[in-house]
């Protein structure tokens, strides 16, 4: 077979991403149709910048979801004779039934660059959004009472947050995943502490909201504790009695490091917003009605802080994606054979002058995802300011 030309490669790439195109069309069609009923999310479709950012982000989200259908080869499979081959090279001598071409070429270990890029999206999006959610849980749970109550509690938490933020982010992130630190057990101890915050947050949420409805409150709190502690045992200690929930040790280290690095910044943002909002008239009215402090924090202050927090959440996923790529580039945190974009860029850079495509493809993927998150944050900020 003859090698494919660039037009043929582009046509085949478009064909491979067909599930993504269908999902994007359905998402945009339904969202635009019902945008007036969808709050801030619906208003996003009035912003050109926001729509472009949303399209880029959802492209990679759907790519991660449909990665098994999109990828043309196993990302770990090595086929003889395909080392550093250029894009569009036909596969010769491969196993029966494999895709006939390496659409974006082969890397220095004769693996398909396109398939590694596609599966790498799943690796990145499996960690970055979830770790950012956990960081927000920690930051909100501590930032709300710090800003609302003030005093020594606020002073202590602010000091600890500033202590963590005094270290350069990349250096701190790098130190937390080095083998020497891992051997001390510090990441496990951090996981034991940080993974409790989502449970604590939800328990306080239900208790404050349904305090006057004990039956409903007790049901929600009980469900949160049962499910939360089950997930907590599996994720933090790999001790799920059912053997369903677990997190590989290397992923746990990266996950905890992301949460630990991001939580102090979220804490400071939430604390600052709380200091401003607690002086508003509707907070004073809630206090006059006799509402409890946690009700006021979670149901009066937090909803009115959602605009800045949603924008920061999008930006923080982008920062986390860059951090994960940096870790992979240094060969830390994830397994060496992982198709995550950072590791792929690191392996491809070694022969950059001879075969640039193994490093260039994941680098462009990483750039487009972060660009999409930044544009999405800009669109959300633009629309939130109009409220």
Beta strands, then each sheet from edge to edge (+ up, - down):
strand 1: 89-90
strand 2: 101-102
sheet 1: 1+ 2-
end
